[in-house]
Amino acid sequence: MSPSPSPQARENPDPQELPAPIPWFVVLLVALMLTFGLVYITLANVETPSHWGDDRTAAELQGSRPAGGAAINGAALYASLCVACHQANGAGVPGVFPPLAGSEWVRGRDAQLARIVLQGVSGTLTVKGVDYQGVMPAFKQQLGDAEMAALLTHLRSQWGNGAAPVSADTVATARKSLETRDAPLAGNTELSADAP
Protein backbone atom coordinates (compact mmCIF):
# COMPACT_ATOMS: atom_id res chain seq x y z
CA MET A 1 0.00 0.00 0.00
CA SER A 2 1.36 3.38 -0.99
CA PRO A 3 1.63 6.14 1.58
CA SER A 4 -1.10 8.83 1.47
CA PRO A 5 -0.05 12.33 0.42
CA SER A 6 0.65 14.87 3.17
CA PRO A 7 -2.15 17.34 4.08
CA GLN A 8 -0.22 20.18 2.46
CA ALA A 9 0.03 18.32 -0.81
CA ARG A 10 -3.74 17.88 -0.89
CA GLU A 11 -4.41 21.68 -0.62
CA ASN A 12 -5.27 23.68 -3.72
CA PRO A 13 -3.20 26.81 -4.41
CA ASP A 14 -4.59 30.15 -3.13
CA PRO A 15 -6.59 32.07 -5.73
CA GLN A 16 -4.81 35.07 -7.23
CA GLU A 17 -6.33 38.10 -8.92
CA LEU A 18 -4.80 38.84 -12.27
CA PRO A 19 -3.87 42.46 -13.04
CA ALA A 20 -6.58 44.15 -15.10
CA PRO A 21 -5.67 47.07 -17.36
CA ILE A 22 -7.61 50.31 -17.09
CA PRO A 23 -10.28 50.34 -19.80
CA TRP A 24 -9.22 52.39 -22.83
CA PHE A 25 -12.30 54.63 -22.69
CA VAL A 26 -11.48 55.66 -19.09
CA VAL A 27 -7.93 56.59 -20.10
CA LEU A 28 -9.28 58.55 -23.08
CA LEU A 29 -11.89 60.36 -20.94
CA VAL A 30 -9.29 61.43 -18.34
CA ALA A 31 -6.92 62.63 -21.09
CA LEU A 32 -9.72 64.66 -22.72
CA MET A 33 -10.70 66.24 -19.38
CA LEU A 34 -7.10 67.22 -18.62
CA THR A 35 -6.65 68.67 -22.10
CA PHE A 36 -9.88 70.66 -21.83
CA GLY A 37 -8.85 72.02 -18.41
CA LEU A 38 -5.44 73.14 -19.65
CA VAL A 39 -6.90 74.80 -22.75
CA TYR A 40 -9.62 76.53 -20.69
CA ILE A 41 -7.13 77.90 -18.15
CA THR A 42 -4.76 79.03 -20.89
CA LEU A 43 -7.43 80.87 -22.88
CA ALA A 44 -9.46 82.27 -19.93
CA ASN A 45 -9.16 86.03 -19.38
CA VAL A 46 -8.83 86.13 -15.61
CA GLU A 47 -6.85 89.37 -15.41
CA THR A 48 -9.46 91.90 -16.50
CA PRO A 49 -12.98 90.48 -16.49
CA SER A 50 -15.60 93.15 -17.19
CA HIS A 51 -18.11 91.72 -14.73
CA TRP A 52 -18.24 89.15 -12.01
CA GLY A 53 -21.31 87.00 -11.47
CA ASP A 54 -23.37 89.60 -9.63
CA ASP A 55 -22.48 92.54 -11.90
CA ARG A 56 -19.89 94.05 -9.52
CA THR A 57 -16.61 95.16 -11.02
CA ALA A 58 -13.23 93.95 -9.80
CA ALA A 59 -12.60 97.36 -8.17
CA GLU A 60 -15.78 97.02 -6.11
CA LEU A 61 -14.85 93.53 -4.96
CA GLN A 62 -11.43 94.78 -3.89
CA GLY A 63 -13.04 97.34 -1.59
CA SER A 64 -12.66 100.47 -3.69
CA ARG A 65 -15.34 103.14 -3.80
CA PRO A 66 -18.55 101.81 -5.40
CA ALA A 67 -19.04 102.64 -9.06
CA GLY A 68 -21.19 105.56 -10.11
CA GLY A 69 -20.82 107.46 -6.81
CA ALA A 70 -23.14 105.05 -4.99
CA ALA A 71 -23.16 105.25 -1.21
CA ILE A 72 -20.99 102.84 0.72
CA ASN A 73 -23.04 100.20 2.48
CA GLY A 74 -22.01 100.10 6.14
CA ALA A 75 -24.37 97.19 6.81
CA ALA A 76 -22.63 95.10 4.13
CA LEU A 77 -19.23 95.93 5.62
CA TYR A 78 -20.49 94.90 9.06
CA ALA A 79 -21.86 91.64 7.64
CA SER A 80 -18.56 90.77 5.99
CA LEU A 81 -16.11 91.91 8.68
CA CYS A 82 -17.80 91.99 12.10
CA VAL A 83 -20.82 89.72 12.29
CA ALA A 84 -18.85 86.54 13.04
CA CYS A 85 -17.79 87.92 16.43
CA HIS A 86 -20.40 90.55 17.31
CA GLN A 87 -23.37 88.69 15.74
CA ALA A 88 -26.08 90.01 13.44
CA ASN A 89 -28.02 91.50 16.35
CA GLY A 90 -24.97 93.24 17.83
CA ALA A 91 -25.24 91.23 21.05
CA GLY A 92 -21.78 89.66 20.78
CA VAL A 93 -21.05 86.32 22.44
CA PRO A 94 -21.38 86.44 26.25
CA GLY A 95 -18.01 86.17 27.94
CA VAL A 96 -16.14 86.05 24.62
CA PHE A 97 -16.99 88.95 22.28
CA PRO A 98 -18.46 92.18 23.66
CA PRO A 99 -21.84 93.48 22.57
CA LEU A 100 -22.13 96.52 20.30
CA ALA A 101 -25.81 97.02 21.15
CA GLY A 102 -25.92 99.58 23.95
CA SER A 103 -22.12 99.71 24.22
CA GLU A 104 -20.74 102.86 25.75
CA TRP A 105 -17.80 102.63 23.35
CA VAL A 106 -20.09 102.61 20.30
CA ARG A 107 -22.37 105.38 21.58
CA GLY A 108 -19.49 107.45 22.97
CA ARG A 109 -17.09 109.75 21.18
CA ASP A 110 -16.90 109.00 17.46
CA ALA A 111 -13.12 109.62 17.36
CA GLN A 112 -12.57 107.06 20.12
CA LEU A 113 -14.66 104.44 18.31
CA ALA A 114 -12.72 105.15 15.11
CA ARG A 115 -9.42 104.60 16.94
CA ILE A 116 -10.66 101.30 18.40
CA VAL A 117 -11.76 99.86 15.06
CA LEU A 118 -8.76 101.24 13.16
CA GLN A 119 -6.09 99.97 15.59
CA GLY A 120 -7.80 97.06 17.35
CA VAL A 121 -7.78 96.32 21.08
CA SER A 122 -6.06 93.76 23.26
CA GLY A 123 -6.32 93.02 26.96
CA THR A 124 -9.21 93.70 29.30
CA LEU A 125 -12.02 95.87 27.94
CA THR A 126 -15.08 96.61 30.04
CA VAL A 127 -18.35 96.87 28.11
CA LYS A 128 -21.65 97.45 29.92
CA GLY A 129 -20.01 96.52 33.23
CA VAL A 130 -18.61 93.18 32.00
CA ASP A 131 -14.89 92.56 31.44
CA TYR A 132 -13.87 90.96 28.16
CA GLN A 133 -10.45 89.48 27.49
CA GLY A 134 -9.16 89.02 24.02
CA VAL A 135 -7.89 90.68 20.90
CA MET A 136 -9.89 92.64 18.37
CA PRO A 137 -8.07 92.90 15.02
CA ALA A 138 -7.15 96.21 13.43
CA PHE A 139 -9.02 97.24 10.29
CA LYS A 140 -6.96 100.25 9.24
CA GLN A 141 -5.30 98.33 6.41
CA GLN A 142 -8.57 96.89 5.10
CA LEU A 143 -10.81 99.94 4.99
CA GLY A 144 -10.39 103.46 3.67
CA ASP A 145 -11.71 106.47 5.55
CA ALA A 146 -15.07 106.54 3.75
CA GLU A 147 -15.62 102.80 4.23
CA MET A 148 -14.68 103.03 7.92
CA ALA A 149 -17.02 106.00 8.40
CA ALA A 150 -19.88 104.05 6.79
CA LEU A 151 -19.20 101.04 9.03
CA LEU A 152 -19.02 103.13 12.22
CA THR A 153 -22.15 105.06 11.28
CA HIS A 154 -23.92 101.75 10.84
CA LEU A 155 -22.80 100.60 14.31
CA ARG A 156 -23.94 103.84 15.92
CA SER A 157 -27.37 103.74 14.25
CA GLN A 158 -28.30 100.12 14.98
CA TRP A 159 -29.63 98.14 17.96
CA GLY A 160 -30.92 101.22 19.77
CA ASN A 161 -27.54 102.96 19.91
CA GLY A 162 -28.93 106.16 18.34
CA ALA A 163 -25.61 108.04 18.10
CA ALA A 164 -24.59 110.61 15.50
CA PRO A 165 -22.99 109.53 12.20
CA VAL A 166 -19.21 109.39 11.83
CA SER A 167 -17.54 111.44 9.10
CA ALA A 168 -14.63 110.38 6.92
CA ASP A 169 -12.73 113.40 8.26
CA THR A 170 -13.05 112.07 11.82
CA VAL A 171 -11.68 108.71 10.67
CA ALA A 172 -8.82 110.41 8.79
CA THR A 173 -7.84 112.37 11.91
CA ALA A 174 -7.95 109.21 14.05
CA ARG A 175 -5.91 107.33 11.44
CA LYS A 176 -3.28 110.10 11.43
CA SER A 177 -2.98 109.90 15.23
CA LEU A 178 -2.19 106.17 14.90
CA GLU A 179 0.28 106.42 12.00
CA THR A 180 3.36 105.31 13.90
CA ARG A 181 1.64 102.68 16.00
CA ASP A 182 1.76 98.94 15.32
CA ALA A 183 0.37 97.42 18.53
CA PRO A 184 -3.34 97.33 19.32
CA LEU A 185 -4.79 99.68 21.92
CA ALA A 186 -4.34 98.32 25.44
CA GLY A 187 -7.98 97.91 26.52
CA ASN A 188 -9.09 99.67 29.69
CA THR A 189 -5.51 100.59 30.57
CA GLU A 190 -5.15 102.88 27.58
CA LEU A 191 -8.74 103.72 26.72
CA SER A 192 -9.99 104.66 30.21
CA ALA A 193 -7.92 107.88 30.19
CA ASP A 194 -9.83 108.88 27.07
CA ALA A 195 -13.12 107.18 27.94
CA PRO A 196 -16.36 108.17 26.26
MOQUI-V844637 format. One record per helix or strand of 2 or more residues. SS is the DSSP state (h for helix, s for strand). FROM is the first residue (numbers start at 0). LEN is the number of residues. Records with the same first field share a line. If there is no record, write none. Layout:
SS->FROM-LEN / FROM-LEN
This chain:
h->6-4 / 23-20 / 57-4 / 66-3 / 73-8 / 82-4 / 103-4 / 109-10 / 144-13 / 167-10 / 186-8
s->120-2 / 124-3 / 129-3 / 134-2
